[in-house]
């Protein structure tokens, strides 16, 4: 996790052609944390914490994007 945006290619591939269900979004978020980033440990946070943070924030962002795309959700 750095100071600039990152395209989560593996997460995008996991969602390509899929219906954005809660399960599909959770899997894409898991993939983003596992494959799209290489977090480092430092005095502010561990790599494990940063990886978990990526998963949570990605899931929240994808859920909100799906809601905005289909307000009936």
C-alpha positions, -999 to 999 in steps of 0.1 A, spaced: 0 0 0 15 32 -12 7 67 -18 -8 62 -52 -38 43 -66 -34 8 -78 -54 -12 -104 -63 -45 -87 -61 -66 -118 -67 -100 -102 -98 -86 -83 -111 -71 -116 -106 -104 -133 -125 -122 -105 -155 -100 -111 -154 -98 -149 -187 -112 -163 -200 -120 -128 -231 -107 -111 -219 -85 -82 -234 -106 -55 -222 -103 -19 -202 -135 -23 -186 -124 -56 -176 -91 -41 -162 -108 -10 -141 -131 -32 -128 -102 -53 -118 -84 -22 -100 -115 -9 -82 -118 -42 -72 -81 -41 -56 -86 -7 -39 -119 -16 -27 -112 -52 -28 -75 -60 -7 -60 -32 25 -67 -14 22 -48 18 52 -41 39 57 -40 77 67 -8 93 63 10 126 28 21 117 12 -12 107 20 -48 100 18 -63 66 -10 -86 78 -30 -56 91 -26 -37 58 -36 -68 38 -68 -71 59 -74 -34 54 -72 -38 17 -97 -66 18 -122 -46 39 -119 -13 20 -121 -31 -14 -152 -50 -3 -168 -17 9 -159 1 -23 -172 -27 -46 -204 -29 -26 -210 8 -29 -202 7 -66 -227 -21 -72 -254 -2 -52 -249 29 -73 -250 9 -105 -283 -7 -94 -301 14 -68 -327 -14 -63 -300 -35 -45 
